[in-house]
Amino acid sequence: MAETTITTAAAEPTSTSATLSRGNRKERVGEVISNKMAKTIIVKVERRFAHAKFKKVVTGYKKFYAHDEKGEAKVGDHVRIEETRPLSKTKRWRLVAVVDRGSGVAPVAA
């Protein structure tokens, strides 16, 4: 019998950026509406879309609980958050960066 040898190339990533990447994770940009909890912020994300029946552009909002390790985000800041593993019952996002600083004025409860 004839022996055959199979050679395979190593399937390792050639660039270092591929090893530093965290994969394909969802990112959202929104406004911080609360930072009263320890290491947790609440981010309001705005979404504009056409109404299914009437085709008018409507604005939908959703609140996300995000982990803020250093406590750098303040109320009114625009921040970028990224999806992550569950950190608590409601917290599934983490703060990536503060995009824009707010005016520092807390919103009035209506």
C-alpha positions as CSV (number, residue, x, y, z in Angstrom):
1,M,0.0,0.0,0.0
2,A,1.1,3.5,-0.7
3,E,1.3,5.9,2.2
4,T,-0.1,9.4,1.7
5,T,0.8,12.3,3.9
6,I,-1.5,15.2,4.4
7,T,-0.1,18.5,5.3
8,T,-2.3,21.2,6.6
9,A,-1.5,24.9,7.2
10,A,-1.8,26.2,10.7
11,A,-5.1,28.0,11.0
12,E,-3.9,30.7,13.4
13,P,-4.9,34.4,12.9
14,T,-2.2,36.3,11.3
15,S,-3.1,39.7,12.6
16,T,-3.1,40.8,16.3
17,S,-6.3,42.7,15.9
18,A,-8.2,39.5,15.3
19,T,-7.1,38.2,18.7
20,L,-8.1,41.5,20.4
21,S,-11.6,41.5,18.9
22,R,-14.5,40.5,21.0
23,G,-16.5,39.1,18.1
24,N,-19.6,40.5,16.5
25,R,-21.4,42.3,19.3
26,K,-24.3,44.7,19.2
27,E,-23.5,48.3,20.0
28,R,-26.0,51.1,20.8
29,V,-25.6,54.9,21.3
30,G,-27.9,56.5,23.8
31,E,-28.3,59.1,26.6
32,V,-27.7,58.3,30.3
33,I,-30.9,58.9,32.3
34,S,-29.7,57.6,35.6
35,N,-26.4,56.8,37.4
36,K,-27.7,56.4,41.0
37,M,-26.7,52.7,41.3
38,A,-23.2,51.5,42.1
39,K,-21.4,50.7,38.8
40,T,-24.6,50.7,36.8
41,I,-26.1,53.3,34.5
42,I,-29.4,53.4,32.7
43,V,-29.2,54.4,29.0
44,K,-32.2,55.5,26.9
45,V,-31.7,54.5,23.2
46,E,-33.8,56.2,20.6
47,R,-35.0,54.3,17.5
48,R,-36.8,56.0,14.6
49,F,-38.9,53.9,12.2
50,A,-41.9,54.1,9.9
51,H,-45.2,52.9,11.4
52,A,-46.3,49.6,9.9
53,K,-49.8,50.8,8.9
54,F,-49.7,54.6,8.7
55,K,-46.1,55.0,7.4
56,K,-45.5,58.0,9.7
57,V,-42.1,58.2,11.3
58,V,-42.4,57.4,15.0
59,T,-39.8,57.4,17.7
60,G,-39.4,54.4,20.0
61,Y,-37.3,54.4,23.2
62,K,-35.8,51.5,25.1
63,K,-33.9,51.5,28.4
64,F,-30.8,49.4,28.8
65,Y,-28.9,48.7,32.1
66,A,-25.2,49.0,31.5
67,H,-22.1,48.3,33.6
68,D,-19.9,51.3,34.3
69,E,-16.9,50.1,36.1
70,K,-15.2,53.4,36.7
71,G,-18.3,55.5,37.2
72,E,-17.4,58.0,34.5
73,A,-20.8,58.4,32.9
74,K,-23.0,61.2,34.2
75,V,-26.7,62.0,33.6
76,G,-27.1,63.7,30.2
77,D,-24.0,62.1,28.6
78,H,-24.3,60.4,25.2
79,V,-22.5,57.0,25.6
80,R,-21.8,53.9,23.5
81,I,-22.7,50.6,25.1
82,E,-21.9,47.0,24.0
83,E,-23.7,43.8,24.5
84,T,-22.0,41.4,27.0
85,R,-22.7,38.3,29.1
86,P,-25.4,38.6,31.8
87,L,-24.0,40.5,34.7
88,S,-27.1,40.5,36.8
89,K,-30.9,40.0,36.5
90,T,-31.3,43.0,34.2
91,K,-27.8,44.1,33.2
92,R,-26.6,42.7,29.8
93,W,-24.6,45.7,28.5
94,R,-21.4,47.5,29.3
95,L,-20.1,51.0,28.8
96,V,-17.6,51.3,25.9
97,A,-17.0,55.0,25.7
98,V,-18.5,58.4,26.6
99,V,-19.3,59.9,23.2
100,D,-20.4,63.4,24.3
101,R,-20.6,65.1,27.7
102,G,-23.9,66.5,28.7
103,S,-24.6,69.9,30.1
104,G,-24.5,68.6,33.6
105,V,-28.1,69.6,34.3
106,A,-30.3,66.8,35.6
107,P,-33.6,66.4,33.8
108,V,-36.8,67.5,35.7
109,A,-39.2,64.7,36.5
110,A,-42.6,65.5,34.9
